[in-house]
Amino acid sequence: MGGAISSTRAVTIGDGSAWTFINGAWHDGPDAALVLPDELVREDGPAIQGHHYAFSPLRMGDDLRARFQVRLSSHADAGIILRAHDPTRFWLLHFPECGQANRAQHFWAALSRMDESGYVRIAKMDMVRRVASTNNLWHDVDLRVAGTTVRVEIDGRGVFEASDPAFRGPGRVGFYRFGRAEIRGATLEGTVADTGPWDDRPRPARTWFHPCPDTDYGRWQRPAQLVRAANGDVILNYTVQERPYDGSSTPLIARSTDGGRTWSKPQLVAGLKTGEWDDWGIVHCFPDGVVRLLVPGPDSLRIAASPDHGRTFLPPEPATIAPAPAGLSRIHPGPLVNLADGSVLMFGYGGHTSTIPGAPIQMWGSHHCQAFAARSTDGGRTWSPWVSIDGTEGNPGEHAGGNLDLTEVCGAQVADGRIVALARPIYSPWMWETWSGDGGATWTPCMRGPFPGYATSNMLHTAAGAILVAHRLPGCTIHASRDDGRTWDAGTMIDSAIWVMGGMVELEPDVVLYVYWDSFESLMRAQLIRVTPSGLEPVSREG
């Protein structure tokens, strides 16, 4: 592949000696495919889980045309590496996918930048209209790079265009994939720049750690809540199984006394038997400083107080909670949010009976779900009736019945006392957004939110006023707002994602701990993250 390019030239790996590979070597396959061996697809590597990069020996100038085909699966990502300075500093034009976006028929494209931190900074991401997202379709990609702008056509119909002042200068090209994505038929056209320096030794930084490597109860760890107790301890509530989807779950709690850097051996939750934790339970530190465990059932709620900051729990007692609203058989309680007046808001969601029986979820619009909020002023012992978080009205003063595309909800109270909530959709391309100005008693009509997202953890409002939301798509991404939810940044991908979820807590001013499910049904991961005016930065566990 050496020498000046005066015409279109096919990309091949050859013997691979001139390429730089991250997380395993690629090779040439049938139909001009750039192939990653199946046994390497889930390779962990030093940094973002399951990401594979192949840097070619070509250093291209400012203008470039690349054509290739890409095929995505339910949880995958693939694209082309542009303007790489070394294996830790490069740009990606890529097509992130997750199962929820796929089944809702959304095709996304993004221009992102990897830097020395190990994070992928999203410059722009958008849904590309007129491109099918069905699994296992080959898509034709025609990319043109000119100066600081990229313009890509997908299947001759969909168009994505992005520009960034920092996207400039020559650099190596290559290809990227996550999951069972495939790339074939790649060609390049443009001018090869001077060879320039290339150090193939750097590797993307590792930003994560395993908080609880103990596997006595199994290897598939699924974190739920992170709680900062009144004594400063951090409590991690999670369940574990030996194998994914096989056998009962064991409820466990681990504890950190040094700001989330090291953790105790996990302990069984007293009073709960293995496999008995319906919906896994919810651990929360209430405004009175008491850590309590909420144990939801199909039509009931029990609550257990802890006399010692979550080390042990008293026997659960019944709590008073309203039945599920009409059209729902039950409510699945979600995150709890402490409000400034000492009350607590609990979000919840449930499947609606108008769902078409027997329909596959890929049948667009067939599945319906609604979301609600309830409030407690007595430490979770009693709760107000469930209120729809969609305040849409039909005729003036007449509630329209509630959005049927709302599932998991996260929310936070901002400086002026209002509550902002974002809800995971089933079919909407973007999350749903709604606001309450009266402590959750009433809500604005739902509106299309600022970004796509699934599997949100709790929304976190830091002491300095930043709002963070971690979610799925692209990968495991955190969006940040520094003006109480009026505007949001473009997002920072801190890891890959098939699951995400988990919990988030502020440990000290602007330092956040996030614990989340890993991509491949194994040990949960944790990251310490600093919120800065210019973006998110990883914090060393030892620092």
N, C-alpha and C positions, 0 to 999 in steps of 0.2 A: 504493500500500500504506500511505499515511499515515493517521493518526487512530487513535482507540481501537478495539480489536477487541471487539465484543460477541457475535460469532458466528464460526464457522469461515470463514476467508478463504483463497482460493487464493494461492499464491506465484507471482509472475511477475517476470521480469527487466525487461520493457518495453524502453525504449531504453537501459537500463543506467546512466543518468547518476546515479542515486541510490545505486548499488551501488559497493562497493570490491572490485576483483578483484586477486588475486595470481597471476601467471603467465598472464595472458590473459583476455579478456572472455568471459563466457558469454552465451547468448541463449535465447529461448524456442523450443521445438521442438514437433513433433507430440505429441499425447497428453499435453499439459501437462508435457513434459520440460524439464528445465533442462540445456541442452546446452553442451558444450565442443567447439569445432571439432576435427576429427580431427587437423589439422596441429599443434595445440597439445598433444596428449596427452603427447608426450615433451619438452615445453618444460622446459629446465633450471632457469631462474630463479636467484635469488640464494642459495637455501638448500637445503631438502630436495628432492632431484631428482624432478621430475615431480609434485609436490604442487600442487594447484590449489584456491584458496579464493575463495569469493564471499560477501562480507558484505552483507547486506541493510540497508536504512535503518531497520529496526525495532529498537528497544531495548525488550526485554521484561522484565517483572518476575520475581519469584521463582517464580511458577507458570505453567506452559506446557503445552499439548498440541500435539504435532506429529505429523502422519501423512503418510507418503509411501511410495513404492515404490523399491526399489533392486535393481539387477542387477549381479552381479560376474562378472569373468572369472578366468582362472587366476591372474593376479598383479594384484590390484587392491585398492582400499580406498575406502570412501565413507561419508559420514555427515553429521551436522548440527553446525554451529558453535553453541555456546551461550555466553552471558555474555562476549562479546568486549568488551574495553576499547579495543583498537586492533588493527591487523593483526598484532601480535606477541604479544598476550596474550589467550588465549581457551581455551575448553574444546571438546573433540570427543567426541561419542558416535558411534562408528564401527564398521565391520565389516571388519576386516583379513582379507585372503585371500592365499594363495600357492598355487602349483600343487601342492605336496606336501600341504597341508591339504585342498585341494579334492578331490584324487583319493582321499584317505583318508576323505572324507565327514565333515569337521569344519567346523562353522560357529562363528565366533568373534565376540564383541562386546567393546568396550572403552570405558572412560571415561578420557580423557587430557587433559593440559593443556600447551599451548604457552606458553613464557615467552620473555623477552627474549634468552635464550641462543641461541635457534634450535632447541633440543631439545624434543621432545615427551615429557613425563613421564607414564608410565602410572599411573593411580590404581588401576585394576582391569581385568583382562581375564579372560574365562572362555569356555570352550566352551559354546555354547547347544545344549542337547539338543532334539530333536524338530524340527530345521530341516534341510532337505536342503541340501547344499553343491554340488550339481551345477551346472556352468557354465550361464549364460544363463537361469536361472530368475528371474522377478520375485518379490521378497519384499515382503510387506506389513509396514510398520513403524508401530507405534503407540507413541509416546513420551509419557510424562507426567513433567514436572519439578515437584517440590514441595519448596521449601526447598533443602536440601543433598543431596537424593536424586533419582536418575533411575530410572525403571522403564520398560522397553521390552518390548513383545510383538512377536514376529516370526511372521508367518503364523498368528497366533491360537493358537499352541501353545508356542513357545519363549519363555522369559522370562529377561531379564538385568536385574539390579538392582545399583546401586552408589551409595555415599554417601561424601562427602568433606567435612570441615569447611571446606576452602577453597573449595568449590563453592557460592558464595553471591553474592547481590546481582544487580542488573539488568545487562544488557549486550546488545549486538547479537546477532542470530541470523544464520545463513547456512548455506552448504553446502560440502562438501569432497569431493574425489575424487582418486584416483590410478589410473593405468592406464585400462583401458577399462571402468570402472564407469559406471553410468547411474543417474540419479535422475529420477523423474517423479511427477506428481500430488501435489505437496507442499501441505499446508494447515497453518495455524497458528491456534491458539485460545488466548487469554489476554489479559492487560492490558498495554497499551503503557505503559512507564514514561516519565517526563519525558525529553525528547530527550537531555539530558546532553551532555558534550563528546565529540567523535569526531575524532581526527586520522588522516586516511587516508594520511599520508605515511610512517610507519614501515614497514619491510619486515623479514621474518624474517632473522635474522643468518646470514651465510655462515660456516660452521664448517669447511669442507673446502678442500683445495687439490689440484692435480695434481702429484704428486712428480716425474713424468717426462713432461713434455709433448712430448718428442721423439717424432716419428712416422715416423722413417726406416724402421722395420721393420714399421709397420702401426699401426692405431688401436685394435684390441681388445686391451687389456692385461689380463692375468690374474695378479695377484700371488699368490704361494704363501707363502714363508717370509720373515719378518723376523728377522735374526740380529744380536745384539750381540757383536761380536768382542772378543777379549781386549784389544786396543788401544783400545777404545771406539768404533770405527767401527760404523756400522749398515749391514748388507748387505740388499738387497732382491732377492729371487729371483723372477723372473716370466717369463711367455711372452707372445708377441704374434703376432697375425695381422692381415693387412690388412683382411679382412672376416670377420664371424662365420661359423664353420663352413665356411670356404672357404679351402683351401690349408693348407700345413704351418705348424706353430708354430715360432717362433724363440726359443730359450732365452737369456735376458739376465740380467745382474746390474748393479745400480746401487749406488752407495755414498754415504753421508752421513757427513761428519766434524763436523757441527755439530748433532747431536741431532735429525736427521730433518727439519730445516727446508729445507735445499737438498740437491740430489742431483747426482752426476756424470752425464755422458752414459752411457747403458747400453753395456755391453760384452758381446760374445758370450762364452759359456762355452767356454773353451779345451778342445779335445778332443772336443767334441760338435758334430755337424753339424746344420744346420737340419732340423727334422722328426724328428730321431733321439732326442729326449729322451722316452723311454717313461715315461709318468706324470709328466713334467716334472722329475723328480729332486727330491731333498730336500736342502737346505742346512741344516747344523746346527753350532753351536759346542758341542763336547763338553766334559765337565768338565775335561779336561787343557788346555783353552784352544785346541785346534786346530779350525779350521773344516774340515769335511769335506762332500763331496758324495756322497750315496747315489743310485745309479742303479738302480732296480728294473726287472726284466724279468718275463716271465710266470712263470718258475720259477727266478730267480736274483737275485743282488744284487751290484752292484759298488760299490766305495768309493774315493774319491779325496781325498787329503789336500791341504790348501793350506799352503804354507810361508810365506805372506805375508798371513794374515788374510783370505783369500777373494779376493785379487786374481788369483791364478792357481791352478790345480790340477794336481797330478801325474797321470800316467796312471792311470786307474781300475784297481783290482785286485779280484779276486774276493773276496767276503765269504762267510762260512759262515752259511747260514740254512736252517732246516728247511723241508721242503716244506709245501704247504698241507694243513691237516687234512682228514680224510675228509669227502667231500660237497662240497668246494670245489675248483674247478680252479686258483685262484690267490688270493693275498692282495694287496690294494692297501695298501701301507704308508701310515700316516698320520702324525700329529705325533709327535715325539720329546720326551721329558721327562727332564731331568737330575735325578737323585736325590741326596740328601744324602750317600750313601755312595760317590759317585763312579761309580755305574753309570748306565745310560741305559735308559729304557723306550720301546719303540716300539709304537704301536698299529697295527692293521690290520684290514681287513674284506674280505669277498668274498661274491659271490652263491652261494647254495646250490643244489645240483642238484635239490632238491625243488620248486623253482619250477615252476609249471605251464607247460609249453612252449606258446608262442604266445599266452598269455593277456595281455590288456592290463593295465597296472598299476592301472588304475581298478577292476578286478575285485578287490574287497576280499579280502585274504589270499592272493592268487595268487602274489606275489613274496616270496622269502625271502632273508635275508642274515644272516650271523653276523660277530661281531667278536672280536678276539683281542689279546693282548699278548705281546711277546717282550722279553728283557732282554739287554743286553751289558755286560760288565765290562772290555772291552779296546778301547774307543774305536770300537766298531762293526765290528770285524773278524770277530767270531763272535757268534752270537745263540742264546739258549736256544730250545727248541721253543715253538711258539705255544700259548698258554693261553687258553681261552675266558674272556671277562670276565663271563660269567654263571655264577655258582656254584650255581645251583639244583640241588637233589638230589631224586630221586624217593624210592626207599627210602633209609633212613639210609646215608650213605656212598657212595651210587650217583649219579654225575653224571647229570643229566637230559638232557644233550645240547646244551644251549645255546640261548638265545633266538634265534628266527629273524627278528626284527624289528630287528636292529642293523646300522647302516651306519657312517658316519663317527664317529670317537670323538675326544674331547678330554679331557685330564686334567691334574691338578696334584697335587703333594705338599704337604700342609698341615703345620702346625707340629708336630704330634705324630708325624709320619713316615708317616701313612697317605696313600694315594693315592685321590683322588676322580675318577671318570670319568663323563662324560655322553655318551650315544650318540644320534645322529640316528635316528629311527625311519622305517619305511615307513608303518605304519598306526596306531601308537599316537598318541593325541592329544598326549601329553607326551613329552619326551625320556626315555630310560631312564637310570637312575642306578645305579652300583655302586661298591664300595669295596674296596681291598686294604690289608691290614695287614702284608704281608710282601714289599714291593717288587715286587708284580705276580705273584708265584708262584701265589697263589690269590685269588679274588674272592668277594664276597658275592653272593647271588642278586640278579638285576636287579630293580629296583623302579621304579614310575612316578616320574619326576623332578619337579623343582619348577616347571617351565614348559615350554611348547612351544618347539621350535626346530629349524631345519634349516640346513645349510651353515655349521656352526660353524667358526670359525678356531681356532687353538690357544687353549686355556684359559691365562690368565695369572695367576700368583700374585705379587703385588707384594712388595717388601721389607717394607712395613709390614703385610702380611698380608691385603690384599684379594684376592679372586678375581674375575676378570672373564671373561665369556663373551659373545662377539658372535655373533649368529645371525640367521636370517630368521624373521620373524613375531613381532610386527607390524613390517613394514618391516625396516630394519637396526637391531636392538635390542641393547643391552648390558645384561645383568643383572650385579649385583654382590653379593658376599657379604663381610661383614666379620667373620664368626665361623667361618672355616674350613669353609664349606659347610653349616653347620647351618641357616642361614636365608638367604634371598635377598631383594633388593628387588623392587619390582614391574616394574622395567625402564625404560630410557630409550631412546626411538627417536631415533637421531642422524642418520638418513638414510632414504631409501626403499630398497626392495630388490626386485630380481628375482634377483640373484645373491648378494651379500654375500661370504662366504668371505674369503680373504686371510690376513694375519698381524698379530700384535700383540707389542709389546716394551715393556718399561719403560726409559725413557731416563734418568730421575733419580727420586728418591723421589716416588712418587705422580703422576708425569707419564708418560703412556703414549702411544705412537704406534700407530695402527691404520691399515693400508693394506688396501683392499678393492676388489673388482670394482664397477664402477658398474652402474646399473640397465639401461642401454641400449647395452651392447656397445661401449663407447668407452674413453676414458682412465680408468685406475684413479684412485681418490680416496684421500686421506690426511687424518687428523685427529689433532691433538694434544689429549689429554684429561687433565684433572686429576681425581684421585679424592679427594673430600672427604668428611668425615663426613656431610654432608647430601645428597650425590649427586655425579653426574658434571658437570663443567663444561668447556666448550671452552677451549683455550689458544690465544692468538694466535700465528700462525707467526712474527710479527715480535717478539713479546714475550719 
